[in-house]
């Protein structure tokens, strides 16, 4: 088996869901990170994301994204990040958020 291959049983452990960005804030002392509040359908979550050089706050507000919900929380610049949003990065360093191609209910599972 090639290195890095993931079995289906491991993939199903990931809880990826559709979420909506409802608030974007600067973090004191962080030049790359935003504090982002998400509506995940069943409540709200807070994450930190290094998107400042790619997106303005107004561009992110209201955006529907894919959220990695069951990633272990970690502290970043004094803020507990409760998961991670998904984004793609090109070889040129361009960063683009991953979002559903059509409108779908917030909290829907990606699989």
VOBA-1610 file (N, C-alpha, C; in pm, whole numbers, padded with zeros to 5 digits, always signed):
BEGIN
Unk+00085-00118+00000Unk+00000+00000+00000Unk+00090+00124+00000Unk+00056+00221-00082Unk+00134+00344-00092Unk+00124+00426+00037Unk+00232+00494+00069Unk+00235+00578+00189Unk+00133+00691+00174Unk+00060+00720+00281Unk-00037+00828+00278Unk-00176+00787+00236Unk-00195+00661+00199Unk-00328+00613+00160Unk-00413+00601+00286Unk-00536+00649+00277Unk-00629+00646+00391Unk-00738+00544+00361Unk-00765+00459+00457Unk-00872+00361+00442Unk-01007+00429+00468Unk-01112+00374+00410Unk-01246+00430+00423Unk-01286+00445+00569Unk-01252+00347+00654Unk-01289+00356+00795Unk-01226+00477+00862Unk-01106+00519+00816Unk-01042+00639+00870Unk-01109+00766+00818Unk-01143+00768+00690Unk-01211+00883+00630Unk-01344+00910+00701Unk-01416+00806+00738Unk-01547+00825+00800Unk-01538+00881+00942Unk-01417+00886+01000Unk-01398+00948+01131Unk-01404+01100+01124Unk-01379+01155+01005Unk-01381+01301+00988Unk-01525+01351+00981Unk-01555+01454+01059Unk-01687+01514+01053Unk-01674+01649+00982Unk-01699+01646+00852Unk-01696+01766+00770Unk-01839+01810+00747Unk-01868+01937+00778Unk-02004+01986+00763Unk-02006+02123+00695Unk-02122+02158+00644Unk-02144+02290+00585Unk-02170+02389+00699Unk-02098+02501+00696Unk-02112+02604+00799Unk-02116+02742+00734Unk-02167+02837+00809Unk-02174+02975+00759Unk-02097+03067+00853Unk-02012+03150+00796Unk-01937+03247+00874Unk-02030+03359+00916Unk-02042+03382+01048Unk-02133+03484+01097Unk-02062+03603+01163Unk-01933+03586+01193Unk-01857+03697+01249Unk-01707+03674+01225Unk-01638+03783+01190Unk-01495+03778+01166Unk-01431+03890+01247Unk-01333+03855+01331Unk-01268+03953+01417Unk-01116+03942+01406Unk-01050+04055+01427Unk-00905+04052+01438Unk-00868+03994+01574Unk-00750+03936+01582Unk-00696+03886+01708Unk-00576+03973+01743Unk-00579+04028+01862Unk-00470+04115+01905Unk-00336+04043+01896Unk-00240+04105+01828Unk-00106+04048+01816Unk-00092+03944+01706Unk-00196+03921+01628Unk-00190+03821+01520Unk-00198+03892+01385Unk-00090+03882+01307Unk-00091+03950+01178Unk-00148+03866+01065Unk-00172+03737+01088Unk-00226+03649+00983Unk-00361+03589+01018Unk-00392+03582+01148Unk-00511+03509+01194Unk-00634+03596+01213Unk-00749+03540+01179Unk-00879+03595+01217Unk-00942+03500+01319Unk-01022+03556+01407Unk-01111+03478+01492Unk-01244+03476+01417Unk-01293+03357+01385Unk-01413+03342+01303Unk-01518+03264+01381Unk-01639+03321+01386Unk-01752+03251+01448Unk-01836+03190+01337Unk-01868+03062+01354Unk-01944+02987+01255Unk-02080+02946+01308Unk-02181+02948+01222Unk-02309+02883+01247Unk-02295+02745+01185Unk-02308+02640+01268Unk-02294+02504+01214Unk-02428+02430+01212Unk-02536+02503+01228Unk-02669+02442+01226Unk-02717+02405+01365Unk-02634+02335+01440Unk-02671+02293+01575Unk-02618+02390+01681Unk-02556+02497+01639Unk-02499+02594+01732Unk-02391+02676+01666Unk-02305+02733+01747Unk-02195+02815+01696Unk-02062+02757+01742Unk-01959+02777+01662Unk-01823+02737+01695Unk-01729+02852+01659Unk-01615+02855+01728Unk-01512+02954+01703Unk-01388+02885+01648Unk-01333+02941+01541Unk-01208+02890+01487Unk-01114+03007+01462Unk-00987+02977+01449Unk-00887+03073+01405Unk-00840+03029+01267Unk-00826+03124+01177Unk-00784+03090+01041Unk-00686+03195+00990Unk-00577+03149+00931Unk-00473+03237+00878Unk-00508+03286+00738Unk-00610+03372+00731Unk-00661+03417+00602Unk-00643+03566+00574Unk-00583+03640+00666Unk-00577+03786+00651Unk-00514+03832+00521Unk-00411+03763+00474Unk-00345+03808+00351Unk-00423+03770+00224Unk-00528+03689+00239Unk-00605+03642+00124Unk-00747+03696+00118Unk-00807+03726+00234Unk-00946+03770+00241Unk-00960+03884+00341Unk-01039+03983+00304Unk-01079+04086+00399Unk-01194+04034+00483Unk-01217+04096+00598Unk-01326+04053+00686Unk-01460+04057+00615Unk-01483+04163+00537Unk-01612+04177+00468Unk-01633+04069+00362Unk-01526+04018+00303Unk-01537+03909+00205Unk-01579+03778+00270Unk-01537+03758+00394Unk-01565+03633+00464Unk-01703+03631+00529Unk-01749+03746+00575Unk-01877+03753+00647Unk-01991+03701+00560Unk-02062+03600+00610Unk-02177+03542+00539Unk-02140+03429+00444Unk-02013+03402+00427Unk-01968+03298+00334Unk-02002+03158+00389Unk-02045+03070+00303Unk-02074+02931+00338Unk-01950+02849+00303Unk-01903+02771+00398Unk-01777+02698+00383Unk-01793+02554+00431Unk-01685+02478+00417Unk-01680+02342+00471Unk-01594+02347+00597Unk-01645+02290+00705Unk-01584+02297+00838Unk-01548+02158+00888Unk-01426+02142+00934Unk-01377+02017+00994Unk-01409+02027+01143Unk-01522+01967+01183Unk-01578+01986+01316Unk-01505+01910+01426Unk-01464+01788+01402Unk-01409+01707+01511Unk-01257+01706+01516Unk-01194+01811+01468Unk-01051+01830+01487Unk-01030+01873+01633Unk-00931+01816+01698Unk-00904+01851+01838Unk-00881+02001+01853Unk-00946+02066+01952Unk-00927+02210+01973Unk-00782+02241+02009Unk-00740+02364+01977Unk-00607+02410+02019Unk-00609+02560+02038Unk-00523+02607+02125Unk-00512+02749+02154Unk-00423+02817+02051Unk-00472+02929+01999Unk-00396+03008+01902Unk-00409+03155+01943Unk-00297+03215+01983Unk-00295+03356+02024Unk-00401+03385+02130Unk-00419+03291+02222Unk-00513+03311+02332Unk-00658+03278+02301Unk-00685+03228+02180Unk-00822+03193+02139Unk-00826+03042+02114Unk-00929+02975+02169Unk-00944+02832+02142Unk-01008+02813+02004Unk-00935+02749+01915Unk-00985+02718+01782Unk-01049+02580+01787Unk-01178+02574+01756Unk-01258+02453+01771Unk-01283+02386+01636Unk-01177+02358+01564Unk-01190+02297+01432Unk-01114+02376+01328Unk-01150+02355+01201Unk-01077+02418+01093Unk-01167+02428+00970Unk-01152+02537+00895Unk-01222+02544+00768Unk-01134+02486+00660Unk-01193+02444+00549Unk-01115+02385+00441Unk-01089+02489+00332Unk-00966+02488+00284Unk-00924+02579+00177Unk-00824+02505+00089Unk-00812+02551-00034Unk-00713+02496-00126Unk-00603+02599-00146Unk-00478+02552-00162Unk-00367+02642-00189Unk-00295+02597-00315Unk-00279+02689-00409Unk-00211+02657-00534Unk-00060+02658-00513Unk+00013+02610-00612Unk+00159+02613-00605Unk+00211+02756-00601Unk+00132+02851-00652Unk+00170+02992-00651Unk+00137+03059-00517Unk+00075+02984-00426Unk+00041+03039-00296Unk-00095+03105-00287Unk-00178+03090-00390Unk-00314+03143-00385Unk-00397+03053-00294Unk-00481+03114-00210Unk-00565+03039-00117Unk-00711+03070-00148Unk-00791+02963-00161Unk-00933+02975-00192Unk-01011+02885-00097Unk-01115+02940-00035Unk-01200+02860+00054Unk-01280+02758-00025Unk-01304+02644+00037Unk-01386+02539-00023Unk-01530+02560+00024Unk-01622+02565-00071Unk-01762+02585-00037Unk-01851+02502-00129Unk-01975+02474-00087Unk-02066+02395-00170Unk-02098+02469-00300Unk-02119+02394-00407Unk-02148+02456-00537Unk-02293+02507-00546Unk-02383+02451-00465Unk-02522+02493-00462Unk-02561+02522-00318Unk-02674+02590-00303Unk-02724+02618-00168Unk-02767+02487-00102Unk-02727+02471+00024Unk-02762+02351+00101Unk-02773+02392+00248Unk-02850+02318+00323Unk-02875+02350+00464Unk-02746+02353+00545Unk-02733+02456+00629Unk-02619+02467+00718Unk-02624+02347+00814Unk-02510+02285+00837Unk-02502+02166+00922Unk-02503+02036+00842Unk-02527+02045+00710Unk-02526+01924+00627Unk-02389+01859+00629Unk-02386+01728+00634Unk-02261+01653+00641Unk-02202+01634+00501Unk-02072+01648+00493Unk-01998+01625+00368Unk-01944+01483+00374Unk-01962+01407+00268Unk-01915+01270+00271Unk-01892+01215+00134
//
